[in-house]
Amino acid sequence: MANIKVMLVDDHEVVRMGLRAALEMEEDMEVVAEAGDARSALTEAGRTRPHVVLMDVRMPGPSGIEACRA
């Protein structure tokens, strides 16, 4: 069975690090990308095509909600 590809999006690096550490303990999940803002998230999502995106909805600049709409 293929791994679930996950992308993490949060403007706080410590939060992304914690989520990555937790997800790396799961055998069927792989963090394929991280982003610190909505613009980078859109670029990385297009590049890595994750199955799931864990996104902070409140970030400077475009919000996570705006990124999801895009």
C-alpha positions as CSV (number, residue, x, y, z in Angstrom):
1,M,0.0,0.0,0.0
2,A,1.3,3.5,-0.9
3,N,2.1,6.0,1.7
4,I,-0.2,8.9,2.4
5,K,1.7,12.0,1.2
6,V,1.3,15.0,3.6
7,M,2.2,18.6,3.3
8,L,2.6,20.8,6.4
9,V,1.8,24.5,6.2
10,D,2.3,26.8,9.2
11,D,4.1,30.1,9.6
12,H,5.7,28.7,12.8
13,E,8.7,26.4,12.1
14,V,8.4,24.8,15.6
15,V,4.8,23.7,14.8
16,R,5.9,22.2,11.5
17,M,8.7,20.4,13.3
18,G,6.4,18.9,15.9
19,L,3.9,17.8,13.3
20,R,6.6,16.3,11.2
21,A,8.0,14.4,14.2
22,A,4.5,13.0,15.0
23,L,3.8,12.0,11.4
24,E,7.1,10.3,10.9
25,M,6.2,7.9,13.6
26,E,3.4,6.6,11.4
27,E,4.6,3.9,8.9
28,D,2.0,4.8,6.2
29,M,2.5,8.6,6.2
30,E,5.2,10.6,4.5
31,V,5.8,14.4,4.8
32,V,6.6,15.4,1.2
33,A,6.6,19.2,1.7
34,E,6.5,22.1,4.1
35,A,5.7,25.7,3.6
36,G,5.7,28.7,5.9
37,D,3.1,30.8,4.0
38,A,0.2,30.4,1.6
39,R,2.1,31.4,-1.5
40,S,4.8,28.8,-0.9
41,A,2.1,26.3,-0.1
42,L,0.5,26.6,-3.5
43,T,3.9,26.2,-5.2
44,E,4.8,23.2,-3.1
45,A,1.4,21.6,-3.5
46,G,1.7,21.8,-7.3
47,R,5.2,20.4,-7.2
48,T,4.6,17.5,-4.8
49,R,0.9,16.7,-5.2
50,P,0.2,15.7,-1.6
51,H,-2.8,13.6,-0.7
52,V,-3.4,15.7,2.5
53,V,-2.5,19.3,3.5
54,L,-2.4,20.2,7.2
55,M,-2.7,24.0,7.0
56,D,-2.8,26.8,9.5
57,V,-5.8,29.0,8.6
58,R,-4.3,32.2,10.2
59,M,-1.0,33.2,8.6
60,P,0.5,36.5,7.6
61,G,-0.4,37.4,4.0
62,P,-3.0,35.3,2.3
63,S,-4.6,33.0,4.9
64,G,-4.8,29.3,4.8
65,I,-8.5,29.6,3.9
66,E,-7.6,31.7,0.8
67,A,-4.9,29.2,-0.1
68,C,-7.4,26.3,0.1
69,R,-9.7,28.2,-2.2
70,A,-6.9,28.7,-4.7
